[in-house]
Amino acid sequence: MRNSIYLIRKDFFLVRKFLLLLIPYYIIMGFTNIDAYAVFALLPAMLILLNACAMDVLDNNQRFQISLPVPRHQLVLAKYLSLIPYAIISLICTLLLYLAGVFSGQISEPVAWRELLLTIATFPVLASFYLPLYFWLGQKGMQIVNFAFIMLIMLNITATSHLAKRFPALLDWIHPQTSSHILLWAIGGVAYIFLLYCSYLISLRIFVKKDI
């Protein structure tokens, strides 16, 4: 676990300058469409991950890391554990945007916790598809994959904001419901964990057999 923490710190060191770009991002989002603040929690976390992986590819860090006395499974695990601080950073920044909207009088409703947490939860799902590609492709094709994921996230944010405004009833299922929905949420939670675990196993299998 200690090795994983050091590896996560390494990723933060690589993206330290990129984190500063979150400031103008949230300022722009605050001026353009602050009512949809919950939707903007997805892009920063995903961009941090893409940037960290891109820097790894650029510096050929995988070749260096396998020369360390660290098992390959810990290298893979560290990438998946890094999703947690990335999501927390994105959540905190989004809450700060919400507070700015409250103090400026643009937002009067309480925090939309369910919409916000569901948006944050989407990040590991996307990462579960991205990370196996990262470990598989390495330097070959990752620029195209990164561009494709950025476009996918941007289109998703635009579409979600548009649908939420045009069809408010579409997201009614997000709000608190009766206890009959507990089973549905439980099944969804198990499927969510299963997806992440399968992604980890695929990435691990790829990386263990990969000749770098």
N, C-alpha and C positions, 0 to 999 in steps of 0.2 A: 504493500500500500504506500509506503514511503517513496518508493521509486516512482509510482504513479503520480504522487503529489509533485515531485521534482519535474516530471515530464509535463505536467499541466502548467507549472510555473514557467517552463521553457516556452510553451505555446503563448502564454501571456506576454512574455518578453518579446516574442516575435511580432505580436499584434499591438504592442503598446502605443505605437503612433497611430494605428488605425482607430483605436478607441476614441481618439480625439475627434474623429469625424462624426461620431455619434452626436456631438453637440450641435453642429449645423443641421444634421438630419432631423433632430427633434424640434429644432427651432422652425425649420421649414414646414414640418408636419403640423406644428402648432398653429402656424399662420394660415395654412391651406385648408385643413380639415380636422380640427381638434376634436370635433364631436365623435370621430371614429378612432379615438386614441387607442382603443383596445386592439384594433387590427394592426397597428404599427409596432406591436411588440414582437412580431415574427421576424421581420427583415433584419434588424440589428444582430440578433443571436445567430442567424444563419450566415450573415456576412462575416461575422467574427470567425465562425468555423471555416468558411471558405477561404478566408484570408490566411488563417493559421495553416491550413493544409497546403495552400498555394506557396507559402513561404517555405514549408518543409520540402516541397517539390523543387522550388527554385534553388534552395541551398543543398539539395540532395541529402537531407537529414536522415532519411531512412537508412542509407548506407552507413552513416556514422553511428546511428543508434544500435544497429545490430552488432556493431563491434564492441559495444559496452557489455559488461557482465550483467545484463538484464534479459530475462526470458522474453521471447517475442510476444507471449500472451499478455505480458504487462504493458508492452508498447501499444498493443491493440486496446487493452482495457483503459489505458490512460486517455485515449482519444474519445472513448465513450463516456468516461467519467467527466471529461472536460465539458460535456454538454450541460452539466449541472450549473457550473459558474457562469457559462455563457447565457443560459436562460435566466439566471438570477439577475445578471447585469441588465439584460433587456427588460425584465420585469420592473426593476428599480427605476430605470430611466423612463419607462412608460408611466409609472406612478408619479414621478416628478413632473412629467408633462401634464398629467391629470391635475395635480396640485396647482400648477401654473394656470391651468384653465379655470380652476375654482377661484383663485385669488384675482384673476383678471375679469371674472364675471361671465366667462363664456360657457362654463359648465356649472349646472346647479344640481344635477342628479348625483346620487351616491356612486361609489366605484362599482362598475359593472364587473364584479369579480368573476362570475362564471364565463362571460365572454373573454375576459382577459386571460384567465387560466387555461381555457380551451385553446386560445391562440398560442399561448406559450407551449402547451402540450403538443401542438402541431409541429413544433421545431424538432424534437427528437424523432418524430415519425419521418420527416424529410431527411434528417441525418441518417436514419436507418437505411435509406436507399442510397445516400451519397457516400457514406464511409466505405462500404464494400467496393464501390467504384474507385475510390481513392486508393485503397490498398491494392486493387487489381491493376489499375492503369499506371499509377506512379506518374512519371513525367510524360507519358504518352497519352495524349487526349484529354488531360485534365482541364486545360483552358476551355475547351469546348463544353465539357461537363459543367464547369463553374458558370459559364455564360448561360447554359440551358437552365440551371437551377435558379439563377438570379432572375431570368425572364419568367420562369414559372412562379416564383414568389411574387414578383411585381404584378403579374396578371391575376394571381389569386387575391392579392390585396385590393386591386382595382375592382374586380368582380364582386368580392364580398362586400365592399363598401357600397357599391351600386345596388346590389340586391337588398342589403339591409335597409337602404333608404326607400327603395321602390316597393319592397314587399316586407313590411315590418313583421307581419305574421309568420314569415318564413322562419324566423329565429325564436318563435315562442317556446319551442321545446327546450331551449337553453335555460329558461327561467325555472325557479323552483316549482316542482310538480308534486303529485301525490306519491305515496310510498310504493305504488305499483311500478314506478320507474327505477326502484333500487336494483332489481334484478338486471335490468338493461344496463345500468351503469356498472354493475359488477362484471357482467360479461364483457363489456367494453374495456374495463380495466385489465382483465385477464388477457384479452386479445392484444391490448397495447403492450403489456409486459412481454408477451410471447413474441410479438413482432420485433421488439428491441433485442431480445435474447437471440432470436434466429439471425438477426443482422450481425450481432456480435460473433456468433459461431461461423457465419459465412466469411466475415472479415478475418477471423482468426485462421480459418482453414486456408484462405488465400495467402495470407502473410506468412504462415509457417512454411508453406511449400514454395514460396516465392524466392527466386534466386536473384539477389540484388547485387 
